[in-house]
Amino acid sequence: MIKIIVDMMGSDNGSAATKEGVRRFKKNHPDCELVLVGKLDELADMEGYEKIEANDTVGMCAGAMEVLRKKDASMVKAVKAAADPEMHADGVISAGGTGAFLSAATLILKKVPGVKRPCLVTAFPKLIDEGGYVTILDCGSSNENTPEELQQFAFMGSVYAQAVYGIEKPVVKLVANGTEDGKGSPVGKEAFALLKDDPKVNFQGNVEGNQLLTGAVDVAVCDGFTGNVLLKTTEGVAKMMGKEIKKAFTRNIFSKIGYLLSKKGFAEFTTKMNPKKTGGALLLGVNGVAVKAHGNSDGESFESALNVAYKLACNKVVEKLQEGFKE
């Protein structure tokens, strides 16, 4: 049975959102054991779950040392429970501050031997008929990276895409300002040279931002600063398009009729581009499944983040990474 430790206090929307997400997830995954960490009085209505009491939270801008000093914080207790061998936990999830969660997971769970720097990985839908997802990393665990770290991100992203999406030989590309071999940032150019001769990944050169969602790549590699800007810009464009499409189809009676005729197609598009469906990002490269849910998680997005953690644990992504870095 899969066992996941859940920080119930991290969401900006309070424990009501995380409780709804837990209930929705548990309904579809009775085989998964969830351990809830938070204020016991707030969790009194959550019957049938193991609980760990915590009465504090970690601030959004907390540094690594401050995180460790917050011994009664739900996030810290959740990560420590995931690291405790006696808990036999497969993963941990939190909607708390990204920096704090990355610090806690890295310091407590510790890096997989051989990993230079863990990274945040998320997925976006491919807007093509056959569907699927493109794995993007790093999405913001750090602002600067070395060429060697980008090379490792490529390998970790390949393992992730193989395990989660069943892609036998994922196409890996570097995010750059052109598809030609000489394009990219100075760090990107050095990473290109390393990846070109790396037999562990199916490296196919560079990819531009406008090709990321068209099926041209399975694993897109970039530094954390670029990845975070890319992630938030894409989410912003998706929201803007949704609003503009709604405005266009409610302009008059004729546009409303047009909407009714096209409703199914637009519903499918909206579902594809909805950030709530991905739920969050995985910190890849630590000894455990560590999923960072959206800070403004509601019940639906927190359920999606739990689905991510469950799928990663079932597919033994961490174990596969550990084996890969041994080789």
VENPE-V805381 format. One record per residue. N is the residue number from 1. RES is the residue in three letters. PHI is phi in whole degrees, -180 to 180 (none if undefined). NEAR is the number of other C-alpha atoms within 10 Angstrom. Layout:
# VENPE-V805381
n->(N | N)
res->(RES | RES)
phi->(PHI | PHI)
near->(NEAR | NEAR)
This chain:
# VENPE-V805381
n->(1 | 2 | 3 | 4 | 5 | 6 | 7 | 8 | 9 | 10 | 11 | 12 | 13 | 14 | 15 | 16 | 17 | 18 | 19 | 20 | 21 | 22 | 23 | 24 | 25 | 26 | 27 | 28 | 29 | 30 | 31 | 32 | 33 | 34 | 35 | 36 | 37 | 38 | 39 | 40 | 41 | 42 | 43 | 44 | 45 | 46 | 47 | 48 | 49 | 50 | 51 | 52 | 53 | 54 | 55 | 56 | 57 | 58 | 59 | 60 | 61 | 62 | 63 | 64 | 65 | 66 | 67 | 68 | 69 | 70 | 71 | 72 | 73 | 74 | 75 | 76 | 77 | 78 | 79 | 80 | 81 | 82 | 83 | 84 | 85 | 86 | 87 | 88 | 89 | 90 | 91 | 92 | 93 | 94 | 95 | 96 | 97 | 98 | 99 | 100 | 101 | 102 | 103 | 104 | 105 | 106 | 107 | 108 | 109 | 110 | 111 | 112 | 113 | 114 | 115 | 116 | 117 | 118 | 119 | 120 | 121 | 122 | 123 | 124 | 125 | 126 | 127 | 128 | 129 | 130 | 131 | 132 | 133 | 134 | 135 | 136 | 137 | 138 | 139 | 140 | 141 | 142 | 143 | 144 | 145 | 146 | 147 | 148 | 149 | 150 | 151 | 152 | 153 | 154 | 155 | 156 | 157 | 158 | 159 | 160 | 161 | 162 | 163 | 164 | 165 | 166 | 167 | 168 | 169 | 170 | 171 | 172 | 173 | 174 | 175 | 176 | 177 | 178 | 179 | 180 | 181 | 182 | 183 | 184 | 185 | 186 | 187 | 188 | 189 | 190 | 191 | 192 | 193 | 194 | 195 | 196 | 197 | 198 | 199 | 200 | 201 | 202 | 203 | 204 | 205 | 206 | 207 | 208 | 209 | 210 | 211 | 212 | 213 | 214 | 215 | 216 | 217 | 218 | 219 | 220 | 221 | 222 | 223 | 224 | 225 | 226 | 227 | 228 | 229 | 230 | 231 | 232 | 233 | 234 | 235 | 236 | 237 | 238 | 239 | 240 | 241 | 242 | 243 | 244 | 245 | 246 | 247 | 248 | 249 | 250 | 251 | 252 | 253 | 254 | 255 | 256 | 257 | 258 | 259 | 260 | 261 | 262 | 263 | 264 | 265 | 266 | 267 | 268 | 269 | 270 | 271 | 272 | 273 | 274 | 275 | 276 | 277 | 278 | 279 | 280 | 281 | 282 | 283 | 284 | 285 | 286 | 287 | 288 | 289 | 290 | 291 | 292 | 293 | 294 | 295 | 296 | 297 | 298 | 299 | 300 | 301 | 302 | 303 | 304 | 305 | 306 | 307 | 308 | 309 | 310 | 311 | 312 | 313 | 314 | 315 | 316 | 317 | 318 | 319 | 320 | 321 | 322 | 323 | 324 | 325 | 326 | 327)
res->(MET | ILE | LYS | ILE | ILE | VAL | ASP | MET | MET | GLY | SER | ASP | ASN | GLY | SER | ALA | ALA | THR | LYS | GLU | GLY | VAL | ARG | ARG | PHE | LYS | LYS | ASN | HIS | PRO | ASP | CYS | GLU | LEU | VAL | LEU | VAL | GLY | LYS | LEU | ASP | GLU | LEU | ALA | ASP | MET | GLU | GLY | TYR | GLU | LYS | ILE | GLU | ALA | ASN | ASP | THR | VAL | GLY | MET | CYS | ALA | GLY | ALA | MET | GLU | VAL | LEU | ARG | LYS | LYS | ASP | ALA | SER | MET | VAL | LYS | ALA | VAL | LYS | ALA | ALA | ALA | ASP | PRO | GLU | MET | HIS | ALA | ASP | GLY | VAL | ILE | SER | ALA | GLY | GLY | THR | GLY | ALA | PHE | LEU | SER | ALA | ALA | THR | LEU | ILE | LEU | LYS | LYS | VAL | PRO | GLY | VAL | LYS | ARG | PRO | CYS | LEU | VAL | THR | ALA | PHE | PRO | LYS | LEU | ILE | ASP | GLU | GLY | GLY | TYR | VAL | THR | ILE | LEU | ASP | CYS | GLY | SER | SER | ASN | GLU | ASN | THR | PRO | GLU | GLU | LEU | GLN | GLN | PHE | ALA | PHE | MET | GLY | SER | VAL | TYR | ALA | GLN | ALA | VAL | TYR | GLY | ILE | GLU | LYS | PRO | VAL | VAL | LYS | LEU | VAL | ALA | ASN | GLY | THR | GLU | ASP | GLY | LYS | GLY | SER | PRO | VAL | GLY | LYS | GLU | ALA | PHE | ALA | LEU | LEU | LYS | ASP | ASP | PRO | LYS | VAL | ASN | PHE | GLN | GLY | ASN | VAL | GLU | GLY | ASN | GLN | LEU | LEU | THR | GLY | ALA | VAL | ASP | VAL | ALA | VAL | CYS | ASP | GLY | PHE | THR | GLY | ASN | VAL | LEU | LEU | LYS | THR | THR | GLU | GLY | VAL | ALA | LYS | MET | MET | GLY | LYS | GLU | ILE | LYS | LYS | ALA | PHE | THR | ARG | ASN | ILE | PHE | SER | LYS | ILE | GLY | TYR | LEU | LEU | SER | LYS | LYS | GLY | PHE | ALA | GLU | PHE | THR | THR | LYS | MET | ASN | PRO | LYS | LYS | THR | GLY | GLY | ALA | LEU | LEU | LEU | GLY | VAL | ASN | GLY | VAL | ALA | VAL | LYS | ALA | HIS | GLY | ASN | SER | ASP | GLY | GLU | SER | PHE | GLU | SER | ALA | LEU | ASN | VAL | ALA | TYR | LYS | LEU | ALA | CYS | ASN | LYS | VAL | VAL | GLU | LYS | LEU | GLN | GLU | GLY | PHE | LYS | GLU)
phi->(none | -76 | -129 | -123 | -91 | -120 | -77 | -89 | -110 | -80 | -68 | -61 | -92 | 78 | -70 | -60 | -70 | -68 | -65 | -63 | -62 | -63 | -63 | -63 | -65 | -64 | -61 | -97 | -135 | -65 | -83 | -105 | -94 | -113 | -109 | -95 | -117 | 170 | -71 | -65 | -67 | -73 | -101 | -60 | -87 | -97 | -85 | 89 | -115 | -72 | -131 | -122 | -76 | -149 | -127 | -135 | -127 | -103 | -64 | -60 | -105 | -64 | -84 | -59 | -68 | -65 | -60 | -69 | -74 | -82 | -69 | -101 | -77 | -61 | -63 | -64 | -65 | -66 | -67 | -64 | -65 | -66 | -86 | -75 | -58 | -73 | -80 | 53 | -85 | -99 | -174 | -142 | -137 | -150 | -105 | -72 | -56 | -62 | -60 | -65 | -67 | -62 | -64 | -62 | -66 | -70 | -76 | -93 | -77 | 71 | -71 | -62 | -52 | 102 | -79 | -75 | -154 | -64 | -142 | -90 | -123 | -138 | -135 | -121 | -71 | -83 | -88 | -133 | -58 | -80 | 70 | 95 | -134 | -105 | -87 | -120 | -158 | -86 | -106 | 133 | -74 | -155 | -92 | -131 | -140 | -93 | -58 | -65 | -67 | -63 | -62 | -68 | -59 | -61 | -67 | -64 | -64 | -66 | -62 | -61 | -65 | -66 | -74 | -89 | -109 | 67 | -86 | -63 | -136 | -60 | -79 | -108 | -139 | -93 | -72 | -147 | -93 | 175 | -88 | -67 | -59 | -85 | -85 | 114 | -73 | -54 | -66 | -62 | -65 | -68 | -64 | -57 | -63 | -69 | -72 | -59 | -109 | -94 | -74 | -82 | -129 | -92 | -80 | -125 | 94 | -98 | -140 | -88 | -58 | -76 | -107 | -62 | -103 | -100 | 96 | -78 | -152 | -102 | -131 | -105 | -110 | -158 | -72 | -64 | -64 | -62 | -65 | -69 | -62 | -60 | -59 | -72 | -66 | -62 | -63 | -66 | -64 | -62 | -65 | -62 | -63 | -61 | -68 | -68 | -65 | -63 | -63 | -65 | -88 | -116 | -72 | -156 | -62 | -70 | -67 | -66 | -65 | -60 | -64 | -61 | -73 | -109 | -56 | -62 | -63 | -70 | -65 | -65 | -65 | -62 | -63 | -59 | -93 | -77 | -59 | -64 | -75 | -89 | 80 | 173 | -126 | -98 | -85 | -96 | 118 | -110 | -82 | 157 | -76 | -127 | -108 | -98 | -77 | -58 | -61 | -98 | -55 | -105 | -60 | -66 | -71 | -70 | -61 | -63 | -65 | -64 | -62 | -62 | -60 | -63 | -64 | -65 | -66 | -62 | -90 | 51 | -62 | -63 | -61 | -68 | -67 | -59 | -65 | -64 | -78 | -67 | -72)
near->(10 | 17 | 20 | 27 | 28 | 30 | 28 | 29 | 29 | 31 | 22 | 16 | 15 | 16 | 20 | 16 | 22 | 28 | 22 | 16 | 22 | 22 | 14 | 17 | 22 | 17 | 9 | 10 | 13 | 10 | 11 | 13 | 17 | 23 | 21 | 26 | 27 | 26 | 18 | 15 | 9 | 14 | 18 | 9 | 9 | 15 | 8 | 8 | 11 | 12 | 19 | 18 | 17 | 22 | 13 | 17 | 20 | 24 | 16 | 14 | 12 | 17 | 14 | 16 | 12 | 15 | 22 | 19 | 11 | 17 | 17 | 16 | 23 | 28 | 34 | 28 | 24 | 29 | 27 | 20 | 24 | 29 | 21 | 13 | 9 | 8 | 14 | 13 | 22 | 24 | 27 | 28 | 29 | 31 | 28 | 26 | 22 | 21 | 19 | 23 | 27 | 23 | 21 | 24 | 28 | 23 | 17 | 19 | 21 | 16 | 19 | 22 | 14 | 14 | 18 | 15 | 20 | 24 | 28 | 26 | 28 | 24 | 23 | 21 | 21 | 22 | 16 | 11 | 8 | 7 | 13 | 17 | 21 | 26 | 25 | 28 | 33 | 31 | 27 | 23 | 23 | 18 | 13 | 12 | 17 | 15 | 20 | 16 | 20 | 28 | 23 | 23 | 29 | 30 | 25 | 27 | 28 | 26 | 25 | 26 | 23 | 17 | 18 | 16 | 17 | 12 | 15 | 11 | 14 | 23 | 21 | 26 | 26 | 31 | 27 | 23 | 14 | 14 | 17 | 12 | 12 | 15 | 19 | 21 | 14 | 12 | 16 | 24 | 18 | 16 | 23 | 25 | 14 | 14 | 26 | 14 | 10 | 14 | 9 | 12 | 22 | 18 | 23 | 17 | 21 | 25 | 23 | 18 | 14 | 7 | 13 | 23 | 18 | 15 | 18 | 17 | 24 | 26 | 30 | 29 | 30 | 29 | 27 | 22 | 16 | 18 | 25 | 21 | 13 | 17 | 18 | 12 | 12 | 16 | 15 | 13 | 12 | 17 | 15 | 12 | 13 | 16 | 11 | 10 | 12 | 14 | 12 | 12 | 17 | 14 | 10 | 10 | 10 | 11 | 14 | 16 | 13 | 12 | 18 | 12 | 10 | 12 | 13 | 11 | 10 | 15 | 10 | 10 | 14 | 15 | 12 | 18 | 21 | 17 | 21 | 20 | 19 | 23 | 27 | 29 | 25 | 26 | 25 | 29 | 28 | 25 | 23 | 27 | 29 | 32 | 30 | 28 | 30 | 24 | 20 | 15 | 25 | 23 | 21 | 19 | 24 | 33 | 27 | 23 | 29 | 30 | 20 | 26 | 27 | 23 | 17 | 22 | 22 | 14 | 16 | 17 | 23 | 24 | 14 | 15 | 25 | 18 | 12 | 14 | 14 | 10 | 7)
